[in-house]
Amino acid sequence: MKGMAGKFIAAAALVCAAPVVAQQETATHESAMSSEALDGFAGMMAGLFQTEPLTDEQTARLPAAQAVVGQMMPDGFYGEMMGGMMDKMLRPMLSMFSQPEFVLGARLAVEAEAVEALGEDEQAELTAMLDPAYEARGDAMVEVLTLRMGGMFSAMEAPMREGLSKAYAVRFDEGQLADIAAFFATPTGREYARESMALFADPQVMQASMQALPAMMNGFGDIESAMREAMAALPAERGYGDLTGAQRQRMAELLDVDLAQLADLVNPPKPLDETAEQ
């Protein structure tokens, strides 16, 4: 049952994926990433998406693009939209996980059939013994998560607006930007500008995305076999025993360790299926 919850949340996160790195508090916990580590990770992720500097012509179009994007993403819009979307997604999800059957399955070391055999009132009675506030716990979790995520998405708003403006300046010429601005000046255009970004978080779109999850997951197929087949023609990874004497000596020099210690420092290669499980 716990595994099912983890897979469900992971799948939901996949559907709602945005270019976001979850922020961790840096001051108190040993496991929290430092601000330097976060900056480094963000820089590494940003480096995956190489962009060319704007040309002089594109730079000249940037103010017009910013005006268009400003109508699509006014101040406060992104945080409000994403916070609302996460609330709609998390609330039913967490309420499901706070149901008596799920709570008892996680808290009691008994067979699932024993819990399922109980009536709803009996399940509720047992759950209340273990957690008197189980009904309110899911709501409290949603409130905290939605508030934190709303703040996180709000912090993304300015960079998102800047990036979207540059993308519009690159993809649309001056005449096209003028046409878009003229359309946005009409009653229908104003409404479209206001709703266009929010359409991606519409319940209809989210429901369709959730329904597509099985097809998305099945699309991977037997990925381990495919990877194994793709790597079959490549030279095998080397363990310590496969290295020549010269290679061992050079590795010890590069790592600045005694040659006698090297065998303990070189981990053997792992099979692909074992690596995939970690």
C-alpha positions in Angstrom: 0.0 0.0 0.0 2.9 2.4 0.8 4.4 1.5 -2.5 1.2 2.3 -4.3 1.2 5.8 -2.7 4.7 6.5 -3.7 4.1 5.5 -7.3 0.9 7.5 -7.4 2.5 10.7 -6.2 5.5 10.1 -8.5 3.2 9.7 -11.4 1.2 12.8 -10.5 4.4 14.8 -10.2 5.5 13.6 -13.6 2.3 14.9 -15.2 2.6 18.3 -13.5 6.3 18.5 -14.1 7.6 22.1 -14.7 11.1 23.4 -14.9 11.3 23.5 -11.1 13.9 22.2 -8.7 12.3 21.7 -5.2 13.9 24.1 -2.8 15.2 22.8 0.6 15.8 24.8 3.7 19.5 25.3 4.2 20.0 26.2 7.8 19.2 23.4 10.1 19.2 19.9 8.6 22.3 18.0 7.7 20.6 16.6 4.6 19.5 20.1 3.3 21.4 21.5 0.4 23.5 24.6 0.9 22.7 27.7 -1.1 26.0 27.1 -3.0 25.0 23.5 -3.8 21.6 24.7 -5.0 23.2 27.4 -7.2 25.5 24.8 -8.6 22.7 22.4 -9.3 20.5 25.1 -10.9 23.5 26.2 -13.0 24.0 22.6 -14.1 20.3 22.1 -15.0 20.2 25.4 -16.9 23.3 24.4 -18.8 21.3 21.5 -20.3 19.3 24.0 -22.3 21.8 25.9 -24.4 20.6 29.2 -25.9 22.1 31.6 -28.3 22.3 35.3 -27.3 19.6 37.4 -28.8 20.5 39.1 -32.0 20.3 42.9 -32.3 17.0 42.5 -34.2 15.6 40.2 -31.6 16.7 42.5 -28.8 14.9 45.3 -30.5 11.7 43.2 -30.5 12.0 42.3 -26.8 9.9 45.3 -25.4 7.1 44.3 -27.7 7.4 40.7 -26.6 7.5 41.7 -23.0 4.3 43.6 -23.4 2.6 40.6 -25.0 3.8 38.2 -22.3 2.8 40.7 -19.6 -0.8 40.4 -20.7 -0.5 36.6 -20.6 1.3 36.5 -17.2 0.4 39.5 -15.1 2.0 39.9 -11.6 1.1 37.2 -9.2 -0.5 35.1 -11.9 1.9 32.2 -12.0 2.0 31.6 -8.3 -1.8 31.7 -8.0 -2.3 29.4 -11.0 0.2 26.8 -9.9 -0.8 27.0 -6.3 -4.4 26.4 -7.3 -3.4 23.5 -9.5 -1.4 21.8 -6.8 -4.3 22.3 -4.3 -6.7 20.6 -6.7 -4.3 17.7 -7.3 -3.0 17.2 -3.8 -6.2 17.6 -1.8 -8.0 14.5 -3.3 -4.7 12.6 -3.4 -3.9 13.2 0.3 -7.5 12.7 1.3 -7.3 9.3 -0.3 -4.2 8.4 1.6 -5.8 9.5 4.9 -8.7 7.1 4.4 -9.0 4.5 7.3 -8.2 1.5 5.1 -5.0 3.1 3.9 -4.0 4.4 7.4 -4.5 1.0 9.0 -2.6 -0.7 6.2 0.4 1.5 7.0 0.1 1.4 10.8 -0.8 -2.2 11.5 1.4 -5.2 10.8 -1.6 -7.3 9.7 -2.7 -8.9 6.4 -4.5 -6.5 4.1 -7.4 -8.9 4.0 -7.9 -8.5 7.8 -8.4 -4.7 7.4 -10.6 -5.1 4.3 -12.8 -7.5 6.2 -13.8 -4.8 8.7 -16.8 -2.6 8.2 -16.3 1.1 7.5 -17.3 2.1 11.1 -14.9 -0.5 12.5 -12.1 0.8 10.3 -12.9 4.4 11.4 -12.9 3.4 15.0 -9.5 1.7 14.8 -8.0 4.6 12.8 -9.3 7.1 15.4 -7.5 5.1 18.1 -4.2 5.4 16.3 -4.7 8.9 15.0 -7.5 11.0 16.5 -6.9 13.8 14.0 -6.6 11.6 10.9 -9.5 13.4 9.1 -7.8 16.8 9.6 -4.3 15.7 9.0 -4.6 15.5 5.2 -6.1 19.1 5.1 -3.2 20.4 7.2 -0.7 18.8 4.9 -2.4 20.2 1.8 -2.4 23.7 3.3 1.3 23.6 4.1 2.3 22.1 0.7 0.1 24.5 -1.2 1.4 27.5 0.6 5.0 26.5 0.2 4.5 25.5 -3.5 2.7 28.8 -4.1 5.7 30.7 -2.8 8.1 28.6 -4.8 6.1 29.2 -8.0 5.8 32.9 -7.2 9.6 33.0 -7.1 9.7 31.5 -10.5 7.4 34.1 -12.0 9.9 36.8 -13.0 12.4 34.4 -14.6 9.5 32.6 -16.4 8.3 36.0 -17.7 11.8 36.9 -18.8 12.3 33.6 -20.6 8.9 33.6 -22.3 9.5 37.2 -23.5 12.8 36.2 -25.0 11.2 33.2 -26.7 8.5 35.4 -28.2 11.2 37.8 -29.4 13.0 35.0 -31.1 10.0 33.2 -32.6 7.9 36.1 -33.8 8.9 39.0 -35.9 7.9 42.6 -35.3 4.8 42.4 -37.4 3.6 39.2 -35.8 4.1 40.6 -32.3 2.0 43.7 -33.4 -0.7 41.4 -34.6 -0.7 39.4 -31.3 -0.9 42.7 -29.4 -3.7 43.9 -31.5 -5.6 40.7 -30.9 -5.0 41.0 -27.2 -6.5 44.5 -27.3 -9.9 43.0 -28.4 -12.4 41.7 -25.8 -11.8 38.1 -27.0 -8.0 38.7 -27.1 -8.0 40.0 -23.6 -9.8 37.0 -22.3 -7.5 34.7 -24.3 -4.4 36.4 -22.9 -5.7 36.0 -19.4 -6.7 32.3 -19.8 -4.1 31.0 -22.2 -1.5 30.1 -19.6 -4.2 28.8 -17.2 -5.5 26.3 -19.8 -2.6 24.0 -19.1 -3.7 23.7 -15.5 -7.4 23.3 -16.4 -9.1 20.2 -14.8 -10.0 18.9 -18.2 -6.3 18.9 -19.3 -5.2 17.5 -16.0 -7.7 14.7 -16.1 -6.7 13.8 -19.7 -3.1 13.8 -18.6 -3.8 11.5 -15.7 -5.7 9.1 -17.9 -2.7 9.1 -20.3 -0.4 7.9 -17.5 -0.7 4.1 -18.3 0.1 4.7 -21.9 3.0 7.0 -20.9 4.5 4.4 -18.6 3.9 1.5 -21.0 5.6 3.5 -23.7 8.9 2.8 -21.9 8.4 -0.9 -22.5 11.2 -3.2 -21.3 13.7 -0.4 -21.0 16.3 -2.5 -19.3 16.4 -5.0 -22.1 16.6 -2.2 -24.7 19.5 -0.6 -22.8 21.2 -3.9 -22.5 20.8 -4.5 -26.2 22.1 -1.0 -27.0 25.2 -1.5 -24.9 25.9 -5.1 -26.0 28.5 -3.9 -28.6 30.3 -1.6 -26.2 33.4 -2.6 -24.4 32.7 -3.9 -20.9 33.3 -1.7 -17.8 36.6 -2.4 -16.0 37.1 -3.5 -12.5 40.4 -3.2 -10.6 41.5 -6.6 -11.8 41.0 -5.5 -15.4 43.5 -2.6 -15.2 47.0 -3.0 -16.3 49.9 -2.2 -14.0 50.5 1.1 -15.8 46.9 2.1 -15.5 46.8 1.3 -11.8 50.0 3.3 -11.2 48.6 6.3 -13.1 45.3 6.1 -11.3 47.0 6.1 -8.0 49.0 9.1 -9.0 45.9 11.0 -10.2 44.0 10.2 -7.0 47.1 10.9 -4.9 46.8 7.6 -3.0 49.2 4.7 -2.3 49.1 2.0 -4.9 48.4 -0.5 -2.2 45.1 1.3 -1.3 43.8 1.5 -4.8 42.1 -1.9 -4.9 39.9 -0.8 -2.0 38.9 2.4 -3.7 37.8 1.0 -7.1 34.3 -0.4 -6.9 33.5 -3.3 -9.3 31.1 -2.5 -12.2 27.4 -3.3 -11.5 25.1 -5.1 -13.8 22.6 -2.9 -15.5 19.6 -4.3 -13.7 21.2 -3.8 -10.3 22.0 -0.2 -11.2 18.5 0.5 -12.3 17.1 -0.6 -8.9 19.0 2.1 -7.0 
